[in-house]
């Protein structure tokens, strides 16, 4: 593989990572799943290249690293949000279903907050 072809593959990988970023922002899990085979295809290309690395290739590699870190941060943020949401739902489901007791007393329902007040 020639350096120009390698640079082209790196540029394509950068575009793919930006597409992944947009899907992460939009919380589009189905489209993210569809990107996985494309990302896996780039792994082999990057592994097998044995030639010199040009300045342009170094810049693209730096851009890939930065984009991967940003995508990882977005992924962690989405997982954290989902965990917080599931915790709030779980907490809400564990409260009593009925609001009235046998003695016609109204139970005070605990409020479900989506903001963690325990800091």
PLY file of the C-alpha trace (Angstrom):
ply
format ascii 1.0
element vertex 119
property float x
property float y
property float z
element edge 118
property int vertex1
property int vertex2
end_header
0.00 0.00 0.00
1.33 3.44 -0.95
1.39 6.40 1.44
-1.33 8.25 -0.52
-3.67 5.28 -0.26
-2.92 5.02 3.47
-3.67 8.74 3.91
-6.93 8.27 2.02
-7.93 5.43 4.38
-7.03 7.59 7.39
-9.19 10.42 6.01
-12.07 8.00 5.49
-11.67 6.77 9.06
-11.83 10.37 10.35
-15.10 10.87 8.43
-16.47 7.64 9.90
-15.57 8.77 13.43
-17.32 12.10 12.87
-20.40 10.21 11.68
-20.16 8.10 14.86
-19.98 11.30 16.92
-23.20 12.58 15.33
-24.96 9.30 16.05
-23.77 9.45 19.66
-25.09 12.99 20.03
-28.44 11.98 18.51
-28.52 8.82 20.67
-29.04 6.71 17.54
-27.98 3.27 18.74
-29.16 1.43 15.66
-27.00 3.51 13.32
-24.06 3.13 15.72
-24.40 -0.63 15.49
-24.38 -0.41 11.69
-21.03 1.46 11.83
-19.22 -1.31 13.70
-18.41 -3.49 10.66
-17.01 -0.42 8.88
-14.80 0.42 11.85
-13.60 -3.17 12.07
-12.63 -3.03 8.39
-10.28 -0.13 9.09
-8.48 -2.07 11.82
-7.01 -4.52 9.30
-5.98 -1.72 6.95
-4.22 0.17 9.73
-2.53 -2.98 11.05
-1.06 -4.11 7.75
0.47 -0.80 6.65
4.26 -1.02 6.93
5.43 2.04 4.98
6.69 5.44 6.03
4.37 7.84 7.80
4.11 11.28 6.22
3.38 14.53 8.04
-0.18 14.49 6.68
-0.65 10.94 7.98
0.63 12.01 11.42
-1.90 14.87 11.46
-4.70 12.49 10.49
-3.63 10.02 13.19
-3.66 12.83 15.76
-7.14 13.83 14.57
-8.29 10.20 14.81
-7.00 9.95 18.37
-8.76 13.18 19.39
-12.02 12.10 17.76
-11.85 8.66 19.40
-11.38 10.31 22.81
-14.34 12.63 22.17
-16.52 9.70 21.10
-15.48 7.76 24.19
-16.44 10.72 26.37
-19.84 10.95 24.65
-20.35 7.21 25.12
-19.54 7.43 28.83
-21.86 10.41 29.18
-24.71 8.52 27.50
-24.15 5.48 29.70
-24.07 7.67 32.80
-27.33 9.31 31.79
-28.98 5.94 31.12
-27.82 4.60 34.50
-29.14 7.70 36.27
-32.46 7.43 34.45
-32.78 3.72 35.24
-31.92 4.39 38.88
-34.62 7.05 39.09
-37.20 4.77 37.47
-36.19 1.88 39.72
-36.46 4.11 42.79
-39.90 5.27 41.66
-41.09 1.69 41.08
-39.98 0.58 44.52
-42.37 3.01 46.23
-45.83 1.73 47.23
-48.28 1.56 44.35
-51.33 2.70 46.31
-51.61 6.16 47.81
-54.28 5.32 50.38
-53.99 3.10 53.41
-56.77 0.98 54.88
-57.46 3.76 57.38
-58.08 6.29 54.56
-54.74 8.01 55.19
-52.89 9.47 52.23
-49.28 8.34 51.94
-46.74 10.96 51.02
-45.17 9.88 47.76
-41.41 10.40 47.57
-40.44 12.73 44.76
-38.37 11.33 41.96
-35.58 13.69 40.98
-33.41 13.41 37.93
-30.71 15.58 39.46
-28.45 13.94 41.99
-28.61 16.11 45.10
-26.04 14.04 47.00
-22.79 15.83 46.28
0 1
1 2
2 3
3 4
4 5
5 6
6 7
7 8
8 9
9 10
10 11
11 12
12 13
13 14
14 15
15 16
16 17
17 18
18 19
19 20
20 21
21 22
22 23
23 24
24 25
25 26
26 27
27 28
28 29
29 30
30 31
31 32
32 33
33 34
34 35
35 36
36 37
37 38
38 39
39 40
40 41
41 42
42 43
43 44
44 45
45 46
46 47
47 48
48 49
49 50
50 51
51 52
52 53
53 54
54 55
55 56
56 57
57 58
58 59
59 60
60 61
61 62
62 63
63 64
64 65
65 66
66 67
67 68
68 69
69 70
70 71
71 72
72 73
73 74
74 75
75 76
76 77
77 78
78 79
79 80
80 81
81 82
82 83
83 84
84 85
85 86
86 87
87 88
88 89
89 90
90 91
91 92
92 93
93 94
94 95
95 96
96 97
97 98
98 99
99 100
100 101
101 102
102 103
103 104
104 105
105 106
106 107
107 108
108 109
109 110
110 111
111 112
112 113
113 114
114 115
115 116
116 117
117 118
